Amino acid sequence: MSPRHDRTLSAVALMILPILMQCGGSKTSPLDPNAVAYSFVTVGCNRVDKGDWAPGNGNPSSANSVQLLQTYTDASAIAPPPNTFFFTGDMTLGYVNDDGTVLKGQLDGWANLYKNHQLAAKTVMVPVPGNHEVLYKDSTGTGFAPAMHPIWRTWLASNSFDRYAGNGPTSAAPNVDNLMDDQSKFTYSFNVGNIHFVCVNTDTWTSAYTIGSLAMNWITQDIQAAQANAAVGHIFVFGHKPIQQATGSISSDGTIAAAFQTPMTTLLRSNNKVKAYFCAHAHQYDATPLGGAGGPLQVVTGNGGSKLETYWTPATGTYFGFTLVRVYRSGRVSYTPFSRPVPSPSYLGVTVPATAQTEVDLVR
């Protein structure tokens, strides 16, 4: 069993948490089973295209800052405000084969957008790395960029984005996942009350490195332990790349590596406390049962602000947005997509607030 340290709330905190949440927005009784006990928002893929960014253009983050700031504003207006914001990768352009200097500048700019927004006083940010944060791409192709790892770890710590990170796998013996370095702040888990969260690096550096690799042994043991823990009622998993292809996608690198698809699908389907897997990578929105009917939902929220996939043509028109998940005191779990029209003629143009779509129960 891999080392674990649950970041659980104390018994006293668990008693007062619902009361504090009601004071933050809901006017229902703290004992009302229909009151929200915990909520989070999630989205990924907000970086701009390479041709649309330059270091001196007033946007050091390389994010689509107009969409990102609107998402922060929309999320902060939700009552009660979400407890956590999971950003599932490709928050920056990255993809540079250097010593990490370019990525550091972009990450610092991204952090400042969050810290200077009112959302930072209400909601904890949990960034999950994407391929643009841990890989490079140049004329020779795409490869792993180990220089990005210390940059990521230092950046998390300096911005307090690592308050839940640290219990993940490392390269220390027995190292069954064949890791090349410390991955404890890339793949990790934590508890809040009876909710278990698992953050996954979907481009893990191993001795037999293949793009799209996972620390599969550690993830398996972690989720199985949470499933067996009577104190855990719900499990949510987050990663950058989808496990199965998003609807309409035919990309050769649109998912985790093929060797991990069946084991990961089987793991999440066979543990019924797993309510959903949230990811991005494909620049679209998609929600489909993982492995077919009866599986947890795979929710692709890659419509955070990056230029959208040309194959994605929903009947209502393409849209940017994010997804809200609510866990109610009754045990009910739901998700609500929020959407806003894509600016025209440029995806970097002026935007409008997002609108909540139909709330859907997450049932397994």
Secondary structure, 3 states (H helix, E strand, C coil): CCCCCCCCCCHHHHHHHHHHHHHCCCCCCCCCCCCEEEEEEEECCCECCHHHCCCCCCCCCCECHHHHHHHHHHHHCCCCCCCEEEEECCCCCCECCCCCHHHHHHHHHHHHHHHCCHHHHCCEEEEECCHHHHEEEECCEEEECCCHHHHHHHHHHHCCCCCCCCCCCCCCCCCCCCECCCCCCCCEEEEECCEEEEEECCCCCECCCCCCCCCHHHHHHHHHHHHHCCCCCEEEEEECCCCCCCCCCCCCCCCCCHHHHHHHHHHHHHCCCEEEEEECCCCCEEEEECCCCCCCEEEEECCCCCCCCCCCCCCCCCEEEEEEEEEECCCCEEEEEEEEECCCCCCCCCCCCCEECCCEECCC
